[in-house]
Amino acid sequence: MVAQLLRLRADLLAGSVRGSARRSVLVVLGSLAGLVAAVLVAIEVAGLRDAAPEVARSVVVPVGALIAFAFTVVPIVVGRGDQFDPRRFTVFGIDRRELAVGLGVAGLIGVPVVSVAIVAVAQSVTWMRGGAVGVLGVVAALLAIVTCALLIRVGSAVGASLIGAHRSRDAGWFVALVIVVLAIPAVSLLLRVDWLDPTGAETQRVADVAGWTPWGAAWAVPADVASGRVGEGIVKLLIAVVVVALLGLAWWALVGRALETVDGRARTRRYRGLGWFDTLGSTPVGAVAARALTYWGRDPRYRASYLIIVFVPIVVIPLGVAGVPWHWTALVPLPLMALIAGFLPHNDVSYDNTAVWLHVASGAPGWSDRLGRLVPVLAVGIPALVAGSWVSAWLFGDWTAFPLLIGVSASALLSGLGLSSVVSVVLPYPTVRPGDHPFQQPQAAGVLASVAQSSMVLGILVCSVPAAWLAVLAFVDGPEPWGMATVVVGVLVGVVVLAAGVAVGGRLFDRHGPDLLAAAQRN
């Protein structure tokens, strides 16, 4: 069975080259690019054989950990297209052990594993310094290759399960979003480190941290022993072996699950009552609010929007790396999160698509539609604003910042919601259709989307200027009396803009309801 799967793997690789001319060129160029990159990295790594152990360690361990980490996240995102997904072989009656071993061995054939093998062999050359270190270099190379090969198998199987046709199609996009967001501070940290000085404290610290991770443990074994850290090297060898064992068990479990379960079975849910509609009553505002809460809780388009807010605090890392004092960076995330939260409903009508006719045909007053749509953001945003202000002031180290954060953030949040109540009626633009993944934007949005979004951001910033200016005065001249003034002015401006936005937006909704329905149908 192993031999048959190996032949199948070879045939599949050959078939990818024998396709259309464009596909063949892309496959060949991509494979050559990967191999050339691996060879260049291997040359640099092998060239460290004559360098001091600490210098070689500061380069080899982070590079190896980064390679292994890439073998973790990439297969999860692209797992749906894996030709060696165990579920593809369920109808052939293959034994579980034969299938697990056969697919695992066949997975060793391919550019990714060959590339990591080239780099792993090069790192073993780096530690060919005689005695046990040379042997550990070979052992580390084998563990690194097996780890990456298993990561591909496990990651692809998990990705295929998460992002398959009968699973959430948004999972892969969310994973990609997380990777991109996490990469922003990582790049800033890498640019901050002086990589031309491998003996520097920062590079040594990176190597220390990377060596204790599951991705870098194998690469750190010979490096630590060569640097005189024999105890740490032995412990990391055990970690690397445990990682391989756990990945092997995970692969065994995934193959077994693929052979024993059937995906795509119809799943039914039982609901008791009408959910939010029972809770909020039958008033126009309550009905709209219940529908909005249901959307915000279940619709992937809304989830993708508010999940972005969760990652906003990461922006403080580039600021800190750039030299901004860390305690000052604690004041940045909350106002920015409030601005984004106020910005989110600015095209809420278009998210309804053709279902907006419910609001138009019901005869309910427009202000009830405007206010009901804001209930989810207000219900979550106001408590989060208070809690976030407390946490930010605690991290800042001065409780006088608490009322300042309340004032500025409340102004941004409430003003944004008020402006959204008007902009979503005046400037609705095509957006993601129900059922599409959140990152699929229609080309028809064009200039209208840019105008609506830029107007929203500019309007929120203008409305937040009074509270922000008073907060600056509080930091410069002292908290009295500017601290209390910031809270009063910020909340007052926010409430006034919110009330005016709901009133004006409601009148516009009553007047332009049929036009909104026509605009939603063009999405």
BELRA-V799578 format. One line per field, one symbol per residue. ss: DSSP state (a for helix, b for strand, c for the rest). phi: phi as a letter, one per 40 degrees, with the letter a starting at -180 (. if undefined). psi: psi as a letter, one per 30 degrees, with the letter a starting at -180 (. if undefined). A space follows every 10 residues. Layout:
BEGIN
ss=???
phi=???
psi=???
END
This chain:
BEGIN
ss=caaaaaaaaa aaaaaaaccc aaaaaaaaaa aaaaaaaaaa aaaaaaaaaa ccaaaaaaaa aaaaaaaaaa aaaaaaaaaa accccaaaaa aacccaaaaa aaaaaacccc aaaaaaaaaa aaaaaacccc caaaaaaaaa aaaaaaaaaa aaaaaaaaaa aaacccccca aaaaaaaaaa aaaaaaaaaa aacccccccc aaaaaaaaaa acccccaaaa aaaaaaccca aaaaaaaaaa aaaaaaaaaa aaaaaaaaaa cccccccccc cccccaaaaa cccaaaaaaa aaaaaaaaca aaaaaaaaaa caaaaaaaaa accccaaaac caaaaaaaaa aaaaaaaaaa aaaaaaaaaa accccaaaaa aaaaaaaaaa aaaaaaaaaa aaaaaacccc aaaaaaaaaa aaaaaaaaaa aaaaaacccc cccccccccc ccaaaaaaaa aaaaaaaaaa aaaaaaaaaa aaaaaaaccc caaaaaaaaa aaaaaaaaaa aaaaaaaaaa aaaaaaaaaa acc
phi=.ccccccccc cccccccccc cccccccccc cccccccccc cccccccccc ccdcccccbc cccccccccc cccccccbcc cccbcdccbc ccgccdcccc ccccccccci cdcccccccc cccccdbcbg gccccccccc ccccccdccc cccccccccc ccbccbbccc cccccccdcc cccccccccc ccccccbccc cccccccccc cccccbcccc dccccccgbc cccccccccc cccccccccc cccccccccb bbcgccbbbb bbgbgccccc gbcdcccccc cccccccbcd cccccccccc cddccccdcc cchcdccccc ccccdccccc cccdccbccc ccfccccdcc ccgccccccc ccccddcccc cccccccccc ccccccgacc cccccccccc cccccccccc ccccccbcbd accdgccccc ccccdfcdcc cccccccccc ccccddcccc ccccccbhcb cccccccccc cccccccccc cccccccccc cbdccccccc ccc
psi=eeeeeeeeee eeeeeffgbl eeeeeeeeee eeeeeeeeee eeeeeffgef lkeeeeefee eeeeeeeeee feeefeegff gkfgkfffgf ffhkkeeeee eeeeefffjl eeeeefeeee eefeeegigl bfeeeeeeee eeeeeeeeee eeeeeeeeee eeglfgajff eeeeeeeeee effeeeeeee fekjffiffl eeeeeeeeee fflfffeeff dfeeefggie eeeeefeeee eeeeeeeeee eeeeeeeeff ljlgkkkkkk kjagbfeeef agleeeeeee eeeeefffkf eeeeeffeee feffffeeee effkkefeff feeeeeeeee effegfheef ffbffffeee ffgkkeeeee eeffeeeeee eeeeeeeeee eeeeefgjff fefeeeeeee eeeeeeeeee feefeehklk aklkfllfgj kkffebeeee eeeeeeeeee eeffeeeeee eeeeeeflfk gfeeeeeeee eeeeeeeeee eeeeeeeeee egeeeeeeee ff.
END
